[in-house]
Amino acid sequence: MSHAHHHHDHDSKFFVPQDCGYSEKAVRLAENPINFGRLENAHGASEQTGTCGESLAIYLTTDEQGIIDEIQFYTEGCLATRACGCAATILATHRDLDYASKISESDMLRFLEEFPGDHHHCIMLAVSALHQAVDAARARTQPLPVPSRSARE
């Protein structure tokens, strides 16, 4: 009789069946994603749409040393996209742009521990969005070459 009160689990917006290929860690990240939101005044931002049609945006700011001090992700996508967006931001936080630009799909898989193969494209999407945001932040900190002829205008 005592098991009856467990049914409330199904009310969770992101109810995940057991043994679905996700580690507990991945499910935790998706259900209570840290770094979730849209960062105002980001130094680097990107939004990409994956092969699945879901979009993931990543926003980051860096300090004077080029260390990522704030990073957020936003998606309206599925659990897999949320978990991957969250993982990418955790791996990149307090790292320099160079490190973040080298975060790979295998780094993500290691961090997520277990992830269904049919959602591997979500990992690719998150890595790609992260690298694009890093490139945008880099472009901002490097002075752009000024074409010489425009100097007279």
C-alpha positions in Angstrom: 0.0 0.0 0.0 2.8 2.4 0.9 4.0 2.5 -2.8 0.9 4.4 -3.8 2.4 7.8 -3.0 5.2 7.3 -5.6 2.9 8.0 -8.5 3.7 11.8 -8.3 6.9 11.1 -10.2 4.9 11.0 -13.3 3.7 14.5 -12.8 7.2 15.8 -13.3 7.3 17.8 -16.5 10.4 15.9 -17.6 9.4 12.4 -16.5 12.1 10.0 -17.7 11.5 6.2 -17.7 14.3 4.2 -16.1 16.8 2.4 -18.3 16.4 4.7 -21.2 20.1 5.1 -21.9 20.5 8.3 -19.8 22.7 8.3 -16.7 21.2 9.7 -13.5 23.6 12.6 -13.9 22.3 13.5 -17.4 18.7 13.3 -16.1 19.6 15.5 -13.1 21.2 18.1 -15.4 18.1 18.2 -17.7 15.6 18.4 -14.9 17.4 21.2 -12.9 19.7 22.7 -15.4 22.3 25.1 -14.0 23.3 27.9 -16.2 20.0 27.9 -17.9 18.9 31.2 -19.4 19.8 34.0 -21.7 22.8 36.0 -20.7 22.5 39.8 -21.2 25.5 41.5 -22.7 27.2 38.3 -23.7 30.7 38.7 -25.2 30.1 35.6 -27.3 26.8 34.1 -28.3 25.6 31.5 -30.8 22.4 29.8 -31.7 22.4 26.6 -33.7 19.8 24.2 -34.9 20.6 20.6 -34.9 19.7 17.9 -37.4 16.8 17.1 -35.0 15.3 20.6 -35.7 15.9 21.7 -32.1 17.8 24.9 -31.3 20.4 25.5 -28.7 21.9 28.9 -27.8 25.0 29.5 -25.8 26.0 32.9 -24.3 29.2 33.6 -22.5 31.2 36.5 -21.0 35.0 36.5 -20.3 37.1 38.4 -17.9 40.3 40.4 -18.8 42.3 37.3 -18.9 40.0 35.6 -21.4 38.6 33.2 -18.8 34.9 32.4 -19.2 33.4 33.8 -16.1 29.7 33.4 -17.0 28.1 31.1 -19.5 24.5 30.2 -20.0 22.5 28.1 -22.5 18.9 28.3 -23.7 16.8 25.7 -25.5 13.2 24.8 -25.7 14.3 21.4 -26.8 14.1 17.9 -25.4 15.7 16.4 -22.3 18.8 15.4 -24.3 19.3 18.9 -25.7 19.0 20.4 -22.2 21.4 17.9 -20.7 24.0 18.6 -23.4 23.6 22.4 -23.2 24.0 22.2 -19.5 27.0 19.9 -19.7 28.8 22.1 -22.3 28.4 25.2 -20.0 29.7 23.2 -16.9 32.7 22.0 -18.8 33.6 25.5 -20.1 32.9 27.5 -16.9 36.1 29.2 -15.5 38.2 27.9 -18.4 39.9 30.0 -21.0 38.6 30.3 -24.5 41.3 28.1 -25.9 40.3 25.3 -23.6 36.6 25.7 -24.3 37.3 25.7 -28.1 38.8 22.2 -27.6 35.9 20.6 -25.7 34.9 17.6 -27.7 32.1 15.2 -28.1 34.1 12.6 -26.2 34.6 15.1 -23.3 30.8 15.5 -23.2 30.1 11.8 -23.3 32.6 11.2 -20.5 30.9 14.0 -18.4 27.4 12.7 -19.1 28.5 9.2 -18.3 25.7 7.5 -20.3 23.7 8.9 -23.2 21.5 7.2 -25.7 23.1 6.8 -29.1 20.1 8.1 -31.0 20.6 11.4 -29.2 24.2 11.7 -30.1 23.3 14.6 -32.4 22.4 16.7 -29.3 26.0 16.3 -28.1 27.2 17.5 -31.5 24.8 20.4 -31.4 26.0 21.5 -28.0 29.7 21.2 -28.9 29.2 23.1 -32.1 27.2 25.9 -30.4 29.9 26.2 -27.7 32.7 26.5 -30.2 30.7 29.1 -32.2 30.1 31.2 -29.0 33.9 30.9 -28.2 34.8 32.1 -31.8 32.4 35.0 -31.4 34.0 36.0 -28.1 37.5 35.7 -29.6 36.6 37.8 -32.6 35.3 40.5 -30.1 38.6 40.6 -28.1 40.9 40.6 -31.2 41.0 44.0 -32.9 39.7 43.6 -36.4 42.0 44.7 -39.1 41.0 48.1 -40.5 41.0 48.3 -44.3 43.5 51.1 -45.0 41.3 53.0 -47.5 38.5 53.5 -45.0 40.8 55.4 -42.7 40.5 58.5 -45.0 36.7 58.5 -45.3 
